[in-house]
Amino acid sequence: MTPTPRLSVIVPAHHAARLLPDTLAALGASTLRRSDWELIVVDDASTDATREAANALSLGYPQVQVIAQPRRLGPPESLRNALRFTYGEFVPHCTDRPEIELHDLQRKFERQVNNR
C-alpha cells in the first residue's frame, strides 16, 4: 500500500502543453519518485495538448494526477476542484509557468515538518 502523501502540490494549467515538462522538470526525477507527496495538474479545458502532455508525464510517476475540467473555470475554481482529490496535509499551489522552483517548495515543506 502506498503511504498517504504529506504534501499535495496543485498546478492549474490552461494552454500549457509546452510548459508542463519544464514545470515537472523543476522537481527533478528524484523528487518525482518520492512517495510522501503528490502533484495534481488541473487541465482547465485547454484546447491545445495540455491534457495529453500532463497524462504523458503522469505515466512514469504515480504521484502525478491529472484532472481534466470539461469547461474553463479559471485558477480559483480549478484549485477548489483539485482540493477534492488531495490527500496531503500541506497543499500549496503554483502556476503552470515555472516561476517558482518546486524543489524550493519541497525544501520549505521538509523544514516545516522537521520543526514540528
C-alpha positions in Angstrom: 0.0 0.0 0.0 1.3 3.5 -0.9 1.7 5.8 2.0 -0.5 8.8 2.3 1.4 11.9 0.9 2.1 14.7 3.3 2.4 17.3 0.6 0.0 17.9 -2.3 1.0 20.5 -4.9 -1.7 21.7 -7.2 -0.9 23.1 -10.6 -3.8 24.7 -12.5 -2.9 24.6 -16.2 -4.5 26.2 -19.3 -2.9 26.0 -22.7 0.3 24.8 -21.0 1.3 21.8 -23.2 4.8 23.3 -23.9 5.3 24.5 -20.3 4.4 21.4 -18.3 7.5 19.4 -19.0 9.6 22.4 -17.7 7.4 22.7 -14.6 7.8 19.0 -13.8 11.5 19.1 -14.6 11.9 21.7 -11.9 11.1 19.0 -9.4 13.8 16.6 -10.7 13.4 12.9 -11.1 14.4 12.0 -7.5 11.6 14.2 -6.1 9.1 12.8 -8.6 9.7 9.3 -7.3 9.1 10.2 -3.6 6.0 8.7 -2.0 5.4 11.5 0.6 4.0 14.0 -1.9 1.7 14.2 -4.9 1.4 16.6 -7.8 -2.1 17.4 -9.2 -2.3 19.0 -12.6 -5.7 20.5 -13.4 -6.3 21.0 -17.1 -8.6 23.9 -17.2 -10.4 23.0 -20.5 -7.4 23.7 -22.7 -7.8 23.4 -26.4 -4.2 22.6 -27.0 -2.4 19.3 -26.0 -2.2 20.2 -22.2 -4.2 17.2 -21.1 -2.2 14.9 -23.3 1.1 16.4 -22.1 0.0 16.0 -18.4 -1.2 12.4 -19.0 2.1 11.5 -20.7 4.1 12.9 -17.8 2.0 11.1 -15.3 2.6 7.7 -16.9 6.1 7.3 -15.3 5.2 8.9 -12.0 2.2 7.6 -9.9 2.5 10.7 -7.7 1.2 12.8 -10.6 -2.5 13.0 -11.0 -4.4 14.8 -13.9 -7.8 16.3 -13.5 -9.5 17.4 -16.8 -12.2 20.0 -16.5 -14.8 20.0 -19.3 -15.1 23.8 -19.4 -12.9 26.7 -18.4 -13.3 27.7 -14.8 -10.2 29.7 -14.0 -7.5 29.2 -11.4 -9.6 29.7 -8.2 -12.2 27.2 -9.2 -9.6 24.8 -10.5 -7.9 24.9 -7.1 -11.2 24.2 -5.3 -11.9 21.3 -7.6 -8.4 19.8 -7.1 -8.8 20.0 -3.3 -11.4 17.3 -3.5 -8.7 14.9 -4.8 -5.8 15.8 -2.5 -4.6 13.7 0.3 -1.7 15.8 1.6 -1.5 17.5 5.0 0.0 20.6 3.3 -1.5 21.8 0.0 0.4 24.6 -1.7 -0.2 25.5 -5.4 1.7 27.2 -8.2 1.0 28.2 -11.8 1.7 26.2 -14.9 4.6 28.6 -15.6 7.7 27.5 -13.6 8.0 30.9 -11.9 8.9 29.2 -8.6 11.3 26.3 -8.2 9.3 23.4 -7.0 12.3 21.8 -5.3 12.4 25.0 -3.2 8.9 24.3 -2.2 9.9 20.7 -1.2 12.7 22.1 1.0 10.3 24.5 2.7 7.9 21.6 3.3 10.7 19.5 4.8 11.8 22.3 7.1 8.3 22.8 8.3 7.8 19.1 9.0 11.2 18.9 10.8 10.3 21.9 13.0 7.2 20.2 14.4 
